[in-house]
């Protein structure tokens, strides 16, 4: 069976999701770096007295200008992060829809093989029930003769409740096995 990642329709959704994840990570790292820079610049901006003309003439920008530029970049990155996170959520939902639709065929093909194995389980449960009944009958024979069966270690497999709930589950999900 081919892996779902080789399916062209799934690739068209999954590859952009990977790119979004990468961009989110890169943006998160840049936001952290900007935050650190802003913290370092914070103490210097109060001392700055330069005006825009001096900033234009001076190749080295005033710390307050740098502060403003970093804030703008931070705001733009935050907005982009929000957009990417929404896109990632929507993309994952779209990928789940496509994956679910593409999964139907392999599941349909596997169903007869799974049903065959379930039949084996049901037969084994019937055999367990019959064996449990035989063990109870042996104990009853011993006890009906006036003896105690306590010298026999407990050997029944108690599936009380599990057998019935499993059978109900199977009856619901595998109606072809009724």
Secondary structure, 3 states (H helix, E strand, C coil): CCCHHHCHHHHHHHHHHHHHHHHHHHHHHHHHHHHHHHHHHHHHHCCCCCCHHHHHHCCCCCHHHHHHHHHHHHHHHHHHHHHHHHHHHHHHHHHHHHHHHHHHHHHHHHHHHHHHHHHHHHHHHHHHHHHHHHHHHHHHHHHHCCCCCCCCCCCCCCCCCHHHHHHHHHHHHCHHHC
